[in-house]
Amino acid sequence: SLLLTIVLICTISITEAQFPSSCSPSEHGDVRLYNTHTNDDEDGALQLCYNGTWYSVCDYHWDCNDGNVACYQLGYDKARQVEHNSDNYFGYWSHIRNYYYSCSGNEHSLGSCYTHYTSS
């Protein structure tokens, strides 16, 4: 099956001004919302900093529990909406990390959730 990325809409606004493709070692495990089409700071394609590169988060098995954890990690209260195939709306990002997350919804970061590798 085709790997797609996640759209995540959170409930409180923070600002992300630019979208460099690389990230620093101190950002490893951080998440951000990538949005090239609107000025809305609280929605976008979810990306994860991993080994110096920003990757789009794979949407495989993604649900509201995962979205709530990502929003919490971003400083928001919770996920207002979770959609799949975000590249179609927020702009294409070439790197997709082929891991999917299984969160209970109580974790403080995606790094605390169980991850699974998917090759499809």
N, CA, C and O atoms as a GROMACS GRO file, in nm:
protein
  480
    1SER      N    1   0.083  -0.118   0.000
    1SER     CA    2   0.000   0.000   0.000
    1SER      C    3   0.087   0.124   0.000
    1SER      O    4   0.204   0.118   0.038
    2LEU      N    5   0.032   0.235  -0.042
    2LEU     CA    6   0.102   0.362  -0.053
    2LEU      C    7   0.113   0.429   0.083
    2LEU      O    8   0.015   0.433   0.157
    3LEU      N    9   0.231   0.481   0.118
    3LEU     CA   10   0.249   0.555   0.242
    3LEU      C   11   0.206   0.698   0.221
    3LEU      O   12   0.250   0.763   0.126
    4LEU      N   13   0.120   0.747   0.307
    4LEU     CA   14   0.072   0.884   0.301
    4LEU      C   15   0.110   0.953   0.431
    4LEU      O   16   0.154   0.887   0.526
    5THR      N   17   0.093   1.085   0.436
    5THR     CA   18   0.128   1.159   0.557
    5THR      C   19   0.004   1.211   0.627
    5THR      O   20  -0.106   1.204   0.573
    6ILE      N   21   0.022   1.264   0.746
    6ILE     CA   22  -0.086   1.303   0.836
    6ILE      C   23  -0.114   1.452   0.829
    6ILE      O   24  -0.021   1.532   0.822
    7VAL      N   25  -0.242   1.491   0.831
    7VAL     CA   26  -0.285   1.627   0.857
    7VAL      C   27  -0.324   1.633   1.002
    7VAL      O   28  -0.400   1.547   1.049
    8LEU      N   29  -0.276   1.730   1.074
    8LEU     CA   30  -0.307   1.744   1.215
    8LEU      C   31  -0.352   1.886   1.240
    8LEU      O   32  -0.282   1.981   1.205
    9ILE      N   33  -0.468   1.903   1.302
    9ILE     CA   34  -0.519   2.035   1.338
    9ILE      C   35  -0.535   2.039   1.488
    9ILE      O   36  -0.610   1.960   1.546
   10CYS      N   37  -0.464   2.132   1.553
   10CYS     CA   38  -0.463   2.141   1.698
   10CYS      C   39  -0.549   2.258   1.744
   10CYS      O   40  -0.604   2.331   1.662
   11THR      N   41  -0.561   2.277   1.877
   11THR     CA   42  -0.658   2.372   1.928
   11THR      C   43  -0.604   2.506   1.975
   11THR      O   44  -0.683   2.597   1.998
   12ILE      N   45  -0.473   2.524   1.990
   12ILE     CA   46  -0.418   2.653   2.032
   12ILE      C   47  -0.307   2.690   1.934
   12ILE      O   48  -0.235   2.602   1.887
   13SER      N   49  -0.292   2.817   1.903
   13SER     CA   50  -0.200   2.860   1.798
   13SER      C   51  -0.058   2.887   1.850
   13SER      O   52  -0.040   2.951   1.954
   14ILE      N   53   0.043   2.838   1.775
   14ILE     CA   54   0.181   2.881   1.789
   14ILE      C   55   0.233   2.909   1.649
   14ILE      O   56   0.170   2.869   1.552
   15THR      N   57   0.346   2.977   1.636
   15THR     CA   58   0.395   3.020   1.505
   15THR      C   59   0.514   2.938   1.460
   15THR      O   60   0.606   2.914   1.538
   16GLU      N   61   0.514   2.894   1.334
   16GLU     CA   62   0.628   2.827   1.269
   16GLU      C   63   0.656   2.906   1.142
   16GLU      O   64   0.578   2.900   1.047
   17ALA      N   65   0.766   2.981   1.139
   17ALA     CA   66   0.788   3.075   1.030
   17ALA      C   67   0.853   3.012   0.906
   17ALA      O   68   0.814   3.044   0.794
   18GLN      N   69   0.950   2.923   0.924
   18GLN     CA   70   1.021   2.867   0.809
   18GLN      C   71   1.029   2.716   0.822
   18GLN      O   72   1.006   2.659   0.928
   19PHE      N   73   1.063   2.652   0.709
   19PHE     CA   74   1.065   2.506   0.706
   19PHE      C   75   1.196   2.454   0.649
   19PHE      O   76   1.198   2.404   0.536
   20PRO      N   77   1.308   2.463   0.724
   20PRO     CA   78   1.432   2.405   0.674
   20PRO      C   79   1.421   2.253   0.667
   20PRO      O   80   1.345   2.193   0.743
   21SER      N   81   1.496   2.192   0.575
   21SER     CA   82   1.489   2.046   0.560
   21SER      C   83   1.574   1.973   0.664
   21SER      O   84   1.551   1.855   0.690
   22SER      N   85   1.672   2.043   0.722
   22SER     CA   86   1.756   1.978   0.823
   22SER      C   87   1.721   2.030   0.961
   22SER      O   88   1.666   2.140   0.977
   23CYS      N   89   1.754   1.950   1.062
   23CYS     CA   90   1.731   1.990   1.200
   23CYS      C   91   1.856   1.955   1.280
   23CYS      O   92   1.936   1.871   1.239
   24SER      N   93   1.872   2.020   1.393
   24SER     CA   94   1.992   2.001   1.474
   24SER      C   95   1.978   1.879   1.564
   24SER      O   96   1.867   1.832   1.589
   25PRO      N   97   2.091   1.826   1.612
   25PRO     CA   98   2.085   1.712   1.705
   25PRO      C   99   1.999   1.741   1.828
   25PRO      O  100   1.935   1.651   1.882
   26SER      N  101   1.997   1.867   1.873
   26SER     CA  102   1.916   1.901   1.991
   26SER      C  103   1.766   1.895   1.961
   26SER      O  104   1.686   1.890   2.054
   27GLU      N  105   1.728   1.896   1.834
   27GLU     CA  106   1.587   1.888   1.795
   27GLU      C  107   1.540   1.744   1.772
   27GLU      O  108   1.422   1.721   1.745
   28HIS      N  109   1.631   1.647   1.782
   28HIS     CA  110   1.595   1.507   1.755
   28HIS      C  111   1.472   1.467   1.836
   28HIS      O  112   1.469   1.483   1.958
   29GLY      N  113   1.371   1.416   1.768
   29GLY     CA  114   1.246   1.376   1.833
   29GLY      C  115   1.142   1.486   1.838
   29GLY      O  116   1.026   1.459   1.873
   30ASP      N  117   1.180   1.610   1.804
   30ASP     CA  118   1.083   1.720   1.801
   30ASP      C  119   0.986   1.701   1.684
   30ASP      O  120   1.017   1.630   1.587
   31VAL      N  121   0.871   1.764   1.692
   31VAL     CA  122   0.774   1.762   1.584
   31VAL      C  123   0.741   1.906   1.544
   31VAL      O  124   0.760   1.998   1.623
   32ARG      N  125   0.691   1.924   1.422
   32ARG     CA  126   0.646   2.054   1.374
   32ARG      C  127   0.532   2.032   1.276
   32ARG      O  128   0.510   1.921   1.227
   33LEU      N  129   0.460   2.140   1.247
   33LEU     CA  130   0.354   2.138   1.147
   33LEU      C  131   0.404   2.209   1.023
   33LEU      O  132   0.440   2.327   1.029
   34TYR      N  133   0.406   2.140   0.911
   34TYR     CA  134   0.454   2.193   0.782
   34TYR      C  135   0.332   2.237   0.702
   34TYR      O  136   0.245   2.157   0.670
   35ASN      N  137   0.327   2.368   0.668
   35ASN     CA  138   0.212   2.422   0.598
   35ASN      C  139   0.260   2.531   0.503
   35ASN      O  140   0.299   2.639   0.547
   36THR      N  141   0.256   2.505   0.372
   36THR     CA  142   0.302   2.603   0.274
   36THR      C  143   0.187   2.677   0.206
   36THR      O  144   0.211   2.765   0.124
   37HIS      N  145   0.061   2.642   0.239
   37HIS     CA  146  -0.052   2.697   0.162
   37HIS      C  147  -0.142   2.793   0.238
   37HIS      O  148  -0.218   2.866   0.174
   38THR      N  149  -0.138   2.797   0.370
   38THR     CA  150  -0.224   2.888   0.444
   38THR      C  151  -0.143   2.957   0.552
   38THR      O  152  -0.030   2.918   0.580
   39ASN      N  153  -0.200   3.060   0.611
   39ASN     CA  154  -0.135   3.131   0.721
   39ASN      C  155  -0.180   3.079   0.857
   39ASN      O  156  -0.148   3.138   0.960
   40ASP      N  157  -0.253   2.969   0.857
   40ASP     CA  158  -0.303   2.911   0.981
   40ASP      C  159  -0.191   2.834   1.050
   40ASP      O  160  -0.142   2.735   0.996
   41ASP      N  161  -0.151   2.879   1.167
   41ASP     CA  162  -0.037   2.819   1.237
   41ASP      C  163  -0.072   2.692   1.314
   41ASP      O  164   0.017   2.625   1.366
   42GLU      N  165  -0.200   2.659   1.324
   42GLU     CA  166  -0.237   2.545   1.406
   42GLU      C  167  -0.272   2.421   1.326
   42GLU      O  168  -0.324   2.324   1.382
   43ASP      N  169  -0.245   2.422   1.196
   43ASP     CA  170  -0.266   2.300   1.118
   43ASP      C  171  -0.153   2.283   1.017
   43ASP      O  172  -0.086   2.379   0.981
   44GLY      N  173  -0.134   2.161   0.973
   44GLY     CA  174  -0.028   2.133   0.877
   44GLY      C  175   0.007   1.986   0.876
   44GLY      O  176  -0.046   1.908   0.955
   45ALA      N  177   0.096   1.951   0.786
   45ALA     CA  178   0.146   1.814   0.779
   45ALA      C  179   0.243   1.794   0.895
   45ALA      O  180   0.333   1.876   0.917
   46LEU      N  181   0.225   1.687   0.968
   46LEU     CA  182   0.309   1.660   1.084
   46LEU      C  183   0.444   1.607   1.041
   46LEU      O  184   0.454   1.514   0.961
   47GLN      N  185   0.550   1.668   1.095
   47GLN     CA  186   0.687   1.625   1.066
   47GLN      C  187   0.762   1.598   1.196
   47GLN      O  188   0.734   1.657   1.300
   48LEU      N  189   0.858   1.506   1.186
   48LEU     CA  190   0.939   1.464   1.299
   48LEU      C  191   1.086   1.481   1.264
   48LEU      O  192   1.129   1.442   1.156
   49CYS      N  193   1.164   1.539   1.357
   49CYS     CA  194   1.309   1.550   1.338
   49CYS      C  195   1.373   1.418   1.379
   49CYS      O  196   1.358   1.372   1.492
   50TYR      N  197   1.445   1.356   1.283
   50TYR     CA  198   1.510   1.228   1.310
   50TYR      C  199   1.647   1.228   1.243
   50TYR      O  200   1.658   1.241   1.122
   51ASN      N  201   1.751   1.213   1.324
   51ASN     CA  202   1.890   1.207   1.274
   51ASN      C  203   1.924   1.321   1.178
   51ASN      O  204   1.984   1.298   1.074
   52GLY      N  205   1.885   1.443   1.215
   52GLY     CA  206   1.925   1.561   1.139
   52GLY      C  207   1.836   1.599   1.022
   52GLY      O  208   1.867   1.694   0.950
   53THR      N  209   1.726   1.527   1.000
   53THR     CA  210   1.637   1.554   0.887
   53THR      C  211   1.492   1.559   0.935
   53THR      O  212   1.452   1.480   1.021
   54TRP      N  213   1.414   1.653   0.879
   54TRP     CA  214   1.270   1.656   0.905
   54TRP      C  215   1.202   1.557   0.813
   54TRP      O  216   1.218   1.563   0.691
   55TYR      N  217   1.125   1.466   0.871
   55TYR     CA  218   1.050   1.365   0.795
   55TYR      C  219   0.901   1.385   0.816
   55TYR      O  220   0.857   1.418   0.926
   56SER      N  221   0.823   1.366   0.711
   56SER     CA  222   0.678   1.360   0.728
   56SER      C  223   0.645   1.232   0.804
   56SER      O  224   0.708   1.128   0.784
   57VAL      N  225   0.545   1.240   0.891
   57VAL     CA  226   0.503   1.124   0.970
   57VAL      C  227   0.406   1.040   0.887
   57VAL      O  228   0.309   1.092   0.832
   58CYS      N  229   0.434   0.913   0.878
   58CYS     CA  230   0.350   0.819   0.803
   58CYS      C  231   0.212   0.811   0.866
   58CYS      O  232   0.199   0.811   0.988
   59ASP      N  233   0.108   0.805   0.783
   59ASP     CA  234  -0.029   0.803   0.834
   59ASP      C  235  -0.083   0.664   0.863
   59ASP      O  236  -0.200   0.650   0.901
   60TYR      N  237  -0.004   0.562   0.845
   60TYR     CA  238  -0.050   0.425   0.863
   60TYR      C  239  -0.090   0.400   1.009
   60TYR      O  240  -0.008   0.417   1.099
   61HIS      N  241  -0.213   0.360   1.033
   61HIS     CA  242  -0.269   0.334   1.166
   61HIS      C  243  -0.276   0.458   1.255
   61HIS      O  244  -0.285   0.445   1.377
   62TRP      N  245  -0.271   0.578   1.196
   62TRP     CA  246  -0.276   0.701   1.274
   62TRP      C  247  -0.419   0.726   1.321
   62TRP      O  248  -0.514   0.713   1.243
   63ASP      N  249  -0.436   0.763   1.449
   63ASP     CA  250  -0.569   0.792   1.500
   63ASP      C  251  -0.563   0.912   1.596
   63ASP      O  252  -0.459   0.976   1.610
   64CYS      N  253  -0.676   0.941   1.660
   64CYS     CA  254  -0.684   1.058   1.750
   64CYS      C  255  -0.590   1.047   1.870
   64CYS      O  256  -0.542   1.150   1.918
   65ASN      N  257  -0.564   0.927   1.920
   65ASN     CA  258  -0.469   0.913   2.031
   65ASN      C  259  -0.331   0.962   1.989
   65ASN      O  260  -0.265   1.033   2.064
   66ASP      N  261  -0.288   0.923   1.870
   66ASP     CA  262  -0.158   0.969   1.819
   66ASP      C  263  -0.159   1.120   1.799
   66ASP      O  264  -0.064   1.190   1.833
   67GLY      N  265  -0.270   1.171   1.743
   67GLY     CA  266  -0.285   1.315   1.720
   67GLY      C  267  -0.281   1.395   1.849
   67GLY      O  268  -0.220   1.501   1.854
   68ASN      N  269  -0.346   1.345   1.953
   68ASN     CA  270  -0.344   1.415   2.082
   68ASN      C  271  -0.203   1.423   2.138
   68ASN      O  272  -0.164   1.526   2.193
   69VAL      N  273  -0.127   1.316   2.125
   69VAL     CA  274   0.011   1.317   2.175
   69VAL      C  275   0.096   1.416   2.096
   69VAL      O  276   0.172   1.493   2.154
   70ALA      N  277   0.083   1.416   1.963
   70ALA     CA  278   0.159   1.510   1.880
   70ALA      C  279   0.121   1.655   1.913
   70ALA      O  280   0.209   1.740   1.924
   71CYS      N  281  -0.008   1.682   1.928
   71CYS     CA  282  -0.051   1.818   1.964
   71CYS      C  283   0.003   1.858   2.100
   71CYS      O  284   0.049   1.972   2.118
   72TYR      N  285  -0.001   1.768   2.197
   72TYR     CA  286   0.054   1.796   2.329
   72TYR      C  287   0.203   1.828   2.318
   72TYR      O  288   0.252   1.923   2.381
   73GLN      N  289   0.276   1.750   2.238
   73GLN     CA  290   0.420   1.774   2.220
   73GLN      C  291   0.445   1.910   2.156
   73GLN      O  292   0.547   1.973   2.184
   74LEU      N  293   0.354   1.956   2.071
   74LEU     CA  294   0.366   2.087   2.006
   74LEU      C  295   0.324   2.202   2.097
   74LEU      O  296   0.343   2.318   2.061
   75GLY      N  297   0.268   2.172   2.213
   75GLY     CA  298   0.225   2.277   2.304
   75GLY      C  299   0.077   2.308   2.296
   75GLY      O  300   0.032   2.405   2.356
   76TYR      N  301   0.001   2.229   2.222
   76TYR     CA  302  -0.143   2.246   2.210
   76TYR      C  303  -0.215   2.160   2.313
   76TYR      O  304  -0.154   2.074   2.377
   77ASP      N  305  -0.344   2.184   2.328
   77ASP     CA  306  -0.424   2.106   2.423
   77ASP      C  307  -0.451   1.966   2.373
   77ASP      O  308  -0.426   1.868   2.444
   78LYS      N  309  -0.503   1.954   2.250
   78LYS     CA  310  -0.539   1.825   2.194
   78LYS      C  311  -0.560   1.841   2.044
   78LYS      O  312  -0.561   1.952   1.991
   79ALA      N  313  -0.578   1.729   1.977
   79ALA     CA  314  -0.607   1.731   1.833
   79ALA      C  315  -0.754   1.765   1.813
   79ALA      O  316  -0.842   1.706   1.876
   80ARG      N  317  -0.780   1.859   1.726
   80ARG     CA  318  -0.917   1.894   1.688
   80ARG      C  319  -0.963   1.810   1.571
   80ARG      O  320  -1.082   1.778   1.558
   81GLN      N  321  -0.867   1.773   1.485
   81GLN     CA  322  -0.900   1.695   1.365
   81GLN      C  323  -0.774   1.624   1.318
   81GLN      O  324  -0.664   1.680   1.325
   82VAL      N  325  -0.788   1.501   1.271
   82VAL     CA  326  -0.678   1.425   1.214
   82VAL      C  327  -0.722   1.377   1.077
   82VAL      O  328  -0.826   1.313   1.064
   83GLU      N  329  -0.643   1.409   0.974
   83GLU     CA  330  -0.675   1.367   0.838
   83GLU      C  331  -0.554   1.298   0.778
   83GLU      O  332  -0.441   1.320   0.821
   84HIS      N  333  -0.578   1.216   0.679
   84HIS     CA  334  -0.471   1.143   0.610
   84HIS      C  335  -0.441   1.209   0.476
   84HIS      O  336  -0.522   1.285   0.423
   85ASN      N  337  -0.322   1.179   0.421
   85ASN     CA  338  -0.278   1.227   0.291
   85ASN      C  339  -0.264   1.379   0.288
   85ASN      O  340  -0.322   1.445   0.201
   86SER      N  341  -0.188   1.434   0.380
   86SER     CA  342  -0.174   1.578   0.394
   86SER      C  343  -0.096   1.644   0.281
   86SER      O  344  -0.111   1.764   0.258
   87ASP      N  345  -0.012   1.569   0.209
   87ASP     CA  346   0.067   1.629   0.101
   87ASP      C  347  -0.021   1.695  -0.003
   87ASP      O  348   0.021   1.792  -0.066
   88ASN      N  349  -0.142   1.645  -0.022
   88ASN     CA  350  -0.231   1.702  -0.121
   88ASN      C  351  -0.273   1.844  -0.087
   88ASN      O  352  -0.307   1.921  -0.176
   89TYR      N  353  -0.272   1.880   0.040
   89TYR     CA  354  -0.319   2.012   0.081
   89TYR      C  355  -0.208   2.105   0.127
   89TYR      O  356  -0.206   2.223   0.090
   90PHE      N  357  -0.115   2.055   0.208
   90PHE     CA  358  -0.016   2.142   0.271
   90PHE      C  359   0.115   2.152   0.196
   90PHE      O  360   0.203   2.227   0.238
   91GLY      N  361   0.132   2.080   0.088
   91GLY     CA  362   0.256   2.086   0.012
   91GLY      C  363   0.334   1.957   0.025
   91GLY      O  364   0.331   1.892   0.129
   92TYR      N  365   0.401   1.921  -0.080
   92TYR     CA  366   0.473   1.794  -0.084
   92TYR      C  367   0.602   1.803  -0.005
   92TYR      O  368   0.674   1.902  -0.015
   93TRP      N  369   0.631   1.702   0.071
   93TRP     CA  370   0.757   1.689   0.143
   93TRP      C  371   0.815   1.554   0.104
   93TRP      O  372   0.746   1.453   0.115
   94SER      N  373   0.938   1.550   0.058
   94SER     CA  374   0.992   1.430  -0.006
   94SER      C  375   1.022   1.315   0.089
   94SER      O  376   1.020   1.199   0.047
   95HIS      N  377   1.049   1.343   0.215
   95HIS     CA  378   1.089   1.237   0.307
   95HIS      C  379   0.971   1.192   0.393
   95HIS      O  380   0.909   1.273   0.461
   96ILE      N  381   0.941   1.062   0.389
   96ILE     CA  382   0.841   1.005   0.480
   96ILE      C  383   0.912   0.898   0.562
   96ILE      O  384   0.972   0.806   0.507
   97ARG      N  385   0.905   0.911   0.693
   97ARG     CA  386   0.966   0.810   0.780
   97ARG      C  387   0.871   0.692   0.789
   97ARG      O  388   0.756   0.707   0.831
   98ASN      N  389   0.918   0.574   0.750
   98ASN     CA  390   0.834   0.455   0.736
   98ASN      C  391   0.807   0.385   0.870
   98ASN      O  392   0.818   0.263   0.880
   99TYR      N  393   0.771   0.463   0.968
   99TYR     CA  394   0.732   0.409   1.098
   99TYR      C  395   0.594   0.462   1.131
   99TYR      O  396   0.562   0.577   1.101
  100TYR      N  397   0.513   0.378   1.192
  100TYR     CA  398   0.386   0.430   1.240
  100TYR      C  399   0.382   0.418   1.390
  100TYR      O  400   0.451   0.335   1.450
  101TYR      N  401   0.302   0.501   1.451
  101TYR     CA  402   0.298   0.516   1.596
  101TYR      C  403   0.173   0.454   1.654
  101TYR      O  404   0.066   0.456   1.592
  102SER      N  405   0.188   0.399   1.772
  102SER     CA  406   0.075   0.343   1.845
  102SER      C  407   0.077   0.406   1.984
  102SER      O  408   0.147   0.360   2.074
  103CYS      N  409  -0.001   0.513   2.001
  103CYS     CA  410  -0.005   0.587   2.127
  103CYS      C  411  -0.135   0.557   2.201
  103CYS      O  412  -0.238   0.532   2.139
  104SER      N  413  -0.128   0.559   2.332
  104SER     CA  414  -0.250   0.543   2.413
  104SER      C  415  -0.322   0.675   2.427
  104SER      O  416  -0.442   0.679   2.458
  105GLY      N  417  -0.249   0.786   2.404
  105GLY     CA  418  -0.306   0.920   2.420
  105GLY      C  419  -0.258   0.988   2.546
  105GLY      O  420  -0.283   1.107   2.565
  106ASN      N  421  -0.189   0.915   2.633
  106ASN     CA  422  -0.141   0.971   2.760
  106ASN      C  423   0.008   1.007   2.757
  106ASN      O  424   0.058   1.064   2.854
  107GLU      N  425   0.078   0.974   2.649
  107GLU     CA  426   0.221   1.003   2.640
  107GLU      C  427   0.243   1.154   2.621
  107GLU      O  428   0.152   1.227   2.580
  108HIS      N  429   0.365   1.199   2.651
  108HIS     CA  430   0.400   1.341   2.637
  108HIS      C  431   0.471   1.372   2.505
  108HIS      O  432   0.490   1.488   2.471
  109SER      N  433   0.511   1.267   2.431
  109SER     CA  434   0.575   1.287   2.302
  109SER      C  435   0.558   1.161   2.217
  109SER      O  436   0.534   1.052   2.270
  110LEU      N  437   0.573   1.176   2.086
  110LEU     CA  438   0.565   1.058   1.998
  110LEU      C  439   0.676   0.959   2.029
  110LEU      O  440   0.659   0.838   2.010
  111GLY      N  441   0.790   1.008   2.077
  111GLY     CA  442   0.900   0.921   2.112
  111GLY      C  443   0.868   0.825   2.226
  111GLY      O  444   0.937   0.724   2.244
  112SER      N  445   0.765   0.856   2.303
  112SER     CA  446   0.722   0.769   2.412
  112SER      C  447   0.623   0.662   2.367
  112SER      O  448   0.592   0.570   2.442
  113CYS      N  449   0.574   0.674   2.244
  113CYS     CA  450   0.476   0.579   2.191
  113CYS      C  451   0.548   0.460   2.129
  113CYS      O  452   0.664   0.470   2.090
  114TYR      N  453   0.479   0.348   2.121
  114TYR     CA  454   0.533   0.232   2.054
  114TYR      C  455   0.538   0.260   1.905
  114TYR      O  456   0.442   0.312   1.848
  115THR      N  457   0.649   0.227   1.839
  115THR     CA  458   0.662   0.247   1.695
  115THR      C  459   0.677   0.115   1.622
  115THR      O  460   0.730   0.017   1.676
  116HIS      N  461   0.629   0.113   1.499
  116HIS     CA  462   0.636  -0.005   1.414
  116HIS      C  463   0.693   0.038   1.279
  116HIS      O  464   0.656   0.142   1.225
  117TYR      N  465   0.783  -0.042   1.225
  117TYR     CA  466   0.835  -0.015   1.090
  117TYR      C  467   0.741  -0.076   0.988
  117TYR      O  468   0.693  -0.188   1.006
  118THR      N  469   0.714  -0.003   0.880
  118THR     CA  470   0.636  -0.056   0.770
  118THR      C  471   0.713  -0.036   0.640
  118THR      O  472   0.766   0.073   0.615
  119SER      N  473   0.720  -0.136   0.559
  119SER     CA  474   0.796  -0.127   0.434
  119SER      C  475   0.706  -0.090   0.317
  119SER      O  476   0.757  -0.067   0.207
  120SER      N  477   0.576  -0.082   0.336
  120SER     CA  478   0.486  -0.051   0.225
  120SER      C  479   0.450   0.094   0.219
  120SER      O  480   0.375   0.135   0.131
   0.00000   0.00000   0.00000
